[in-house]
Amino acid sequence: MEKRGQAAVEFLMTYGWAILAAIIAIGVLAYFGVFSPGKYMVGQATVTAPFYANAYSLKTDGISLEFNNNGGEDFVIQSMTVSDCGINDTSVVIPADGQTVIFVPCLLTASSSFKGDIIISYVKSGSSLPLQSTGTVAGKVT
């Protein structure tokens, strides 16, 4: 009877040491930043139809976004808001299949990561019905 109890205790101790070693290894990797996703952040800018984000630039003085109008008709962008940044209230007409660059001023820290939600308020040419397109922009500030 004693030998069976000793075997069970040795079995549990062996697995206990293995689990402890795994926890220590994960802790060391976390300490050195292996699990920090911000380090590996790839920049991107996306917006919903009828617009398409061609390019973007994150600078310390603000965000510039270049949009294509893929809607097949003329639109008037009334404002563009980027969360945690600011708003641009300038009216810009984008013809069908045309493009424009909109700058949203704000203060960003160099070499930091930024992620913000985009809200574009626009109307169709000749209409007064307000429409919205949303998206995100993320990347490193240069």
FENHU-V232553 format. One record per backbone hydrogen bond with DSSP energy under -1.0 kcal/mol. NH is the residue of the N-H (numbers start at 0). CO is the residue of the C=O. E is the energy in kcal/mol with one decimal. If there is no record, write none. Layout:
# FENHU-V232553
nh-><NH & NH>
co-><CO & CO>
e-><E & E>
This chain:
# FENHU-V232553
nh-><4 & 5 & 6 & 7 & 8 & 9 & 10 & 11 & 12 & 13 & 14 & 15 & 16 & 17 & 18 & 19 & 20 & 21 & 22 & 23 & 24 & 25 & 26 & 27 & 28 & 29 & 30 & 31 & 32 & 33 & 35 & 38 & 43 & 45 & 47 & 50 & 51 & 53 & 56 & 58 & 62 & 63 & 64 & 65 & 66 & 67 & 68 & 69 & 74 & 75 & 76 & 77 & 78 & 79 & 80 & 81 & 82 & 84 & 85 & 87 & 91 & 93 & 96 & 97 & 99 & 101 & 103 & 105 & 107 & 110 & 111 & 113 & 115 & 117 & 118 & 119 & 120 & 121 & 122 & 124 & 126 & 130 & 132 & 134 & 135 & 136 & 137 & 138 & 140 & 141>
co-><0 & 1 & 2 & 3 & 4 & 5 & 6 & 7 & 8 & 9 & 10 & 11 & 12 & 13 & 14 & 15 & 16 & 17 & 18 & 19 & 20 & 21 & 22 & 23 & 24 & 25 & 26 & 27 & 29 & 28 & 32 & 35 & 137 & 135 & 133 & 47 & 67 & 65 & 63 & 61 & 103 & 56 & 101 & 54 & 99 & 51 & 97 & 49 & 93 & 122 & 91 & 120 & 120 & 87 & 118 & 85 & 116 & 81 & 81 & 79 & 76 & 74 & 68 & 94 & 66 & 64 & 62 & 60 & 59 & 140 & 108 & 138 & 136 & 134 & 80 & 132 & 78 & 130 & 75 & 73 & 123 & 121 & 119 & 117 & 45 & 115 & 43 & 113 & 111 & 57>
e-><-1.5 & -2.1 & -2.1 & -1.8 & -2.1 & -2.3 & -2.3 & -2.4 & -2.4 & -2.3 & -1.9 & -2.2 & -2.5 & -1.9 & -2.5 & -2.3 & -2.3 & -2.0 & -2.3 & -2.2 & -2.3 & -2.3 & -2.2 & -2.3 & -2.3 & -2.3 & -2.1 & -1.8 & -1.3 & -2.2 & -1.4 & -1.1 & -2.5 & -2.6 & -2.5 & -1.5 & -1.7 & -2.4 & -2.3 & -2.5 & -2.5 & -2.3 & -2.6 & -2.7 & -2.9 & -2.6 & -2.7 & -2.8 & -2.3 & -2.9 & -3.1 & -2.6 & -1.7 & -1.9 & -2.6 & -2.6 & -2.6 & -1.5 & -1.4 & -2.3 & -2.4 & -3.2 & -1.6 & -2.4 & -1.8 & -2.7 & -3.1 & -1.6 & -2.1 & -2.2 & -1.5 & -2.8 & -2.8 & -2.9 & -2.5 & -3.4 & -2.6 & -2.3 & -1.8 & -2.1 & -2.1 & -3.0 & -2.2 & -1.8 & -1.8 & -2.4 & -2.8 & -2.2 & -2.8 & -2.7>
